[in-house]
Amino acid sequence: MGRLIGVSLGPGDPELITRRGWAALQSGARWAYPVKRAEERSYALDIAVRGGLAVPDDAVELVFPMTRDAVALAKAWARAAARTVELLAEGRDVAFLVEGDASTYATFRHLARAVRELAPEVAVDTIAGVSSFAAAAACADVALAEEDETVAIIPAAYGVGLIDHLIDEFDTLVLMKVKPLVDEILDLLERRGLLATSCFIEKVGSPEERVVHDIARLRGETVNYLSLMLVQNPKRARGELRRGCRKRAASVGPASTGLPTQPITEAG
Ligand SMILES: C[S@@+](CC[C@H](N)C(=O)[O-])C[C@H]1O[C@@H](n2cnc3c(N)ncnc32)[C@H](O)[C@@H]1O
């Protein structure tokens, strides 16, 4: 049995493929890449191609349809897992190409699980990569978190009720999969006075990359599935913060324990 390798390729710019990912692609492992429909273009494969790599003749596409039909999904997963096990049984490693990071909302973890159910002896190696939101923050020139700030990463499909609630709980919200909810989210951000501290990023790192700071103008637009929003709430009321392990704090505590006598609360 070969190894199943999840090769994170970053969100679009081949310069963000890690050295380990790059090496795996060139290791002689058989490439497998995800598509939504048979013979459709693969966003992940395109990243490798933009990086200057030729697609090996024996690269294999695995179909993962975008559907909520549980039966169709289960069938597709079973087919993809069975095909992967068949390939691994040839004794060669399989490098599964993943857009973004392979551990973040990625098909790879499901695939690895399904493969292990069929063949528990298969060794799985996950190569970490740059996630869409890390690249998006860099590209939009905003911080995901500074100092003691908190960040939540959520699929927007939980709805604006939950987003509204989380705005008060976190300094930054990363809203993934925003496509079907853009207008509703814009209404919420307008109501909360957060349009100016939010931004929208689409297909980051790809030639079609788009960074929108004036997000109100997205109203009514059909955006690409590969898009997200970063929402920052500078007015968030914070709780008490314990900084017991900091040296500065320790110096005010009793010499015998080295601990601060009381928690230091956040400024402001
Ligand atoms: C199935 S998840 C894949 C996440 C990916 N594994 C990662 O590490 O970011 C798909 C969602 O991730 C976000 N996403 C993925 N790639 C993106 C990109 N290049 N630009 C903007 N958002 C992206 C979008 O919110 C999209 O709906």
The ligand as an SDF file (V2000), in Angstrom:
LIG
                    3D

 27 29  0  0  0  0  0  0  0  0999 V2000
  -14.5340   23.8410    1.2450 C   0  0  0  0  0  0  0  0  0  0  0  0
  -13.9210   25.3020    1.9470 S   0  0  0  0  0  0  0  0  0  0  0  0
  -12.1930   25.1220    1.6330 C   0  0  0  0  0  0  0  0  0  0  0  0
  -11.3170   25.8380    2.6330 C   0  0  0  0  0  0  0  0  0  0  0  0
   -9.8330   25.6570    2.3410 C   0  0  0  0  0  0  0  0  0  0  0  0
   -9.4030   24.3160    2.5540 N   0  0  0  0  0  0  0  0  0  0  0  0
   -8.9830   26.6070    3.1730 C   0  0  0  0  0  0  0  0  0  0  0  0
   -7.9950   26.1600    3.7740 O   0  0  0  0  0  0  0  0  0  0  0  0
   -9.2620   27.7970    3.2070 O   0  0  0  0  0  0  0  0  0  0  0  0
  -14.4150   26.4640    0.7680 C   0  0  0  0  0  0  0  0  0  0  0  0
  -14.5900   27.8560    1.3340 C   0  0  0  0  0  0  0  0  0  0  0  0
  -13.3180   28.3740    1.6910 O   0  0  0  0  0  0  0  0  0  0  0  0
  -13.2010   29.7380    1.3110 C   0  0  0  0  0  0  0  0  0  0  0  0
  -12.1840   29.8160    0.2430 N   0  0  0  0  0  0  0  0  0  0  0  0
  -11.4810   28.7990   -0.2460 C   0  0  0  0  0  0  0  0  0  0  0  0
  -10.5980   29.2270   -1.1600 N   0  0  0  0  0  0  0  0  0  0  0  0
  -10.7510   30.5520   -1.2590 C   0  0  0  0  0  0  0  0  0  0  0  0
  -10.1070   31.5640   -2.0190 C   0  0  0  0  0  0  0  0  0  0  0  0
   -9.1320   31.2780   -2.8750 N   0  0  0  0  0  0  0  0  0  0  0  0
  -10.4960   32.8410   -1.8360 N   0  0  0  0  0  0  0  0  0  0  0  0
  -11.4710   33.1360   -0.9500 C   0  0  0  0  0  0  0  0  0  0  0  0
  -12.1200   32.2260   -0.2050 N   0  0  0  0  0  0  0  0  0  0  0  0
  -11.7650   30.9490   -0.3510 C   0  0  0  0  0  0  0  0  0  0  0  0
  -14.5700   30.1610    0.8020 C   0  0  0  0  0  0  0  0  0  0  0  0
  -15.3060   30.6910    1.8800 O   0  0  0  0  0  0  0  0  0  0  0  0
  -15.1510   28.8510    0.3240 C   0  0  0  0  0  0  0  0  0  0  0  0
  -16.5540   28.8950    0.3110 O   0  0  0  0  0  0  0  0  0  0  0  0
  1  2  1  0
  2  3  1  0
  2 10  1  0
  3  4  1  0
  4  5  1  0
  5  6  1  0
  5  7  1  0
  7  8  2  0
  7  9  1  0
 10 11  1  0
 11 12  1  0
 11 26  1  0
 12 13  1  0
 13 14  1  0
 13 24  1  0
 14 15  1  0
 14 23  1  0
 15 16  2  0
 16 17  1  0
 17 18  1  0
 17 23  2  0
 18 19  1  0
 18 20  2  0
 20 21  1  0
 21 22  2  0
 22 23  1  0
 24 25  1  0
 24 26  1  0
 26 27  1  0
M  CHG  2   2   1   9  -1
M  END
$$$$
